[in-house]
Amino acid sequence: MRMLLLGAALVMMTSAAMTCSALADDDDAKSAQKLAQRGRDDYWHCLAREYSRDSNQGLSEQDFGRSVAGACPSERQYYRVVLLDYLTTQYPNIDAGAHLATANRAVESAQKDIVMAYVKHRPPQK
């Protein structure tokens, strides 16, 4: 009888530990996701400030693209890092190089989007 109670206690402890671990993993994933979203938003806001700078008005698409590529270095790097962390947390079995490539594509996509918005909304050249 004593062995049966000990076995039941072990099963309950193991089950509780697994549940706590799953909850902690879920909390980690949610936290990583929130950080990635905040990093994305911070980077986008910085790019928007770059878009609206008076000194950038009248630049060619290529010049504005170069300006955007060099803008917001800390926000860009933070976004890349937190997105990489989120992807690693969400998909731990995928190669880290693939996650880095995805994070880099996300940064490039943001830059490309802001350049396209600039080109689309700039006044026609005289």
WOQUIVEN-V323859 format. One record per backbone hydrogen bond with DSSP energy under -0.5 kcal/mol. NH is the residue of the N-H (numbers start at 1). CO is the residue of the C=O. E is the energy in kcal/mol with one decimal. If there is no record, write none. Layout:
BEGIN
<<NH CO E> <NH CO E>>
END
This chain:
BEGIN
<<5 1 -2.2> <6 2 -2.3> <7 3 -2.7> <8 4 -2.4> <9 5 -2.4> <10 6 -2.3> <11 7 -2.3> <12 8 -2.3> <13 9 -2.6> <14 10 -2.7> <15 11 -2.5> <16 12 -2.5> <17 13 -2.5> <18 14 -2.4> <19 15 -2.3> <20 16 -2.7> <21 17 -2.5> <22 18 -2.5> <23 19 -2.5> <24 20 -2.6> <25 21 -2.7> <26 22 -2.4> <27 23 -2.7> <28 24 -2.7> <29 25 -2.4> <30 26 -2.5> <31 27 -2.6> <32 28 -2.7> <33 29 -2.4> <34 30 -2.4> <35 31 -2.3> <36 32 -2.3> <37 33 -2.4> <38 34 -2.4> <39 35 -2.8> <40 36 -2.5> <41 37 -2.5> <42 38 -2.8> <43 39 -2.3> <44 40 -2.7> <45 41 -2.7> <46 42 -2.1> <47 43 -2.5> <48 44 -2.4> <49 45 -1.9> <50 46 -2.0> <51 47 -2.5> <52 48 -1.8> <53 49 -0.5> <53 50 -0.9> <56 53 -1.4> <57 53 -0.5> <57 54 -1.1> <59 56 -1.8> <64 60 -2.8> <65 61 -2.6> <66 62 -2.2> <67 63 -2.2> <68 64 -2.8> <69 65 -2.3> <70 66 -1.4> <71 67 -0.7> <71 68 -0.7> <76 72 -2.7> <77 73 -2.2> <78 74 -2.4> <79 75 -2.5> <80 76 -2.4> <81 77 -2.5> <82 78 -2.8> <83 79 -2.3> <84 80 -2.2> <85 81 -2.4> <86 82 -2.3> <87 83 -2.8> <88 84 -2.3> <89 85 -2.3> <90 86 -2.9> <91 87 -2.8> <94 91 -1.5> <98 95 -0.7> <99 95 -1.5> <100 96 -2.4> <101 97 -2.2> <102 98 -2.1> <103 99 -2.5> <104 100 -2.6> <105 101 -2.2> <106 102 -2.0> <107 103 -1.9> <108 104 -2.5> <109 105 -2.6> <110 106 -1.9> <111 107 -2.2> <112 108 -2.8> <113 109 -2.6> <114 110 -2.1> <115 111 -2.0> <116 112 -2.5> <117 113 -2.2> <118 114 -1.9> <119 115 -2.6> <120 116 -2.5> <121 117 -1.9> <122 118 -1.2>>
END
